[in-house]
């Protein structure tokens, strides 16, 4: 456990292979998204873009997307009063030159790593945290 925070961090390896898609901010939600089942989907709309993170196999070849992402979930519900949890997780990855993409939900945070770096990221994470499959 990292000395910066008394909260025990457990990372769960998520099985999905993901893509991070960028669409026009005026685009409707694409018909290729599947909301049934328990697949991970994150949708963020700003005045500049519509970003969608979803299972890579759903994304058509002509969609502007960065593919081949894998994901860690910070397990458990994180209270809004907890400080520095995400920082504790991403700092060791940065120290090992592993690029990330992060997402947060009401309950927890997710850290995405390119598939080519995922094995190394798991090794790095196991040094400081419990890592579950």
N, C-alpha and C positions, 0 to 999 in steps of 0.2 A: 504494500500500500504506500502510496506517495505521501510524504510528510506534510505536504501543503494542505491537505484536507483529511479529516477523520472519516469521511464517507468511503466505504469500501466499494471500489469500482469493479464491476464485472462486465466484460464485453462478450457479446454473443455474436458468433459468426453467422451471418444470414446466407442462405443457400442460393439466392437469386444472382443471376448475372444481369447487370443493369445497364441502361443507357441514360444519358442526360441529354434531353432534347431542347432545342431552342426554336420557338415558333414566333410568328408575328404577334404583337400584343392584341391585335384585333381578331386573331384566329378563334374559331369556335373550338371546343374540345374535340379532338379528332375521333373519328369513328373506330379507329383501331385500338383505342384504350378498352380494356376489359376490367370492369369493376367487380365482377363476381369472384368468389374465391378469396384467398388470403394473400394474394400477391401484393407487393409493395408498390404504391403509387404516390407520388408527391407532385402537387400542381401549385405553381406560384405564378401569379400574374402581376406585372407592374406596368407602368406606362411605357416601358421600353421593350418588354418581351413577355412571352408566355413560356415558362420553363416546366418541363415534365420529366420526372425521373420514374422510370418504369422498367419492367422486364424487357431485356434487350430483344427477345424474340418477337415482341409485339410491334417493334418499330420498323416501318417500311424503309427500304434502302435509300429512298430519295429524301428522307427527312434529315434536316441538319441536326446531327447528334454526335456526341462523343460516346463511344461504345466501350464495352469490356471493363465495367466497373464492378467491384465486389464491395460488400458492406459489413461493418461492425455496428451492432446496436448496443448502446449503453443500457444494460439491463436494469429493469425496475423503473418505478415512477420517481422522477427527480423533482424534488420540491423546488419551487421558484427561489427559495431563500438560500439554496446551496450555491456556493460561489466557486468558480474555477474548475468545475468538473470537466468541461470540454477542453479547456486549456491543458489540463493534466494529461488528457488522452492524445491531443494532437502535438504537443511539444516533443515527445520522443520521436514521433514520425518525422517532424521537421528536422530534428537533429540528425536523422539518418537520410535526409534528402528524399523523403517519400512524399509525393504530392497528394493532396487530399481534396475532397469536396464534402462539405458538411450540410446536414439538414437537421432542423429541430421541429419537434411536434410539442403539443401541450405536455405530454408525459415524459419525453426523453429526447436524446440526441442520437444522431446516426453519423458515422464517418465512412465515406466511400474512398476507396483506394483503387487505382488502376490494377487490373488483373495481373499484369506483369510484375507488380511490386507486392502483391498480396501475401505471398509466402514469407517474404522478408518482413512485411508489416506484422504478421502473426508472431514471428520470432521476437520482434521488438516489443510488441504488446505483452507477451508472456513474461517479460522481465519485470514488469511493474504491476500487472493486473491479472486477475483470473480471466481466462479465455475459454468460452464454452462453444460447442457446436450445436 
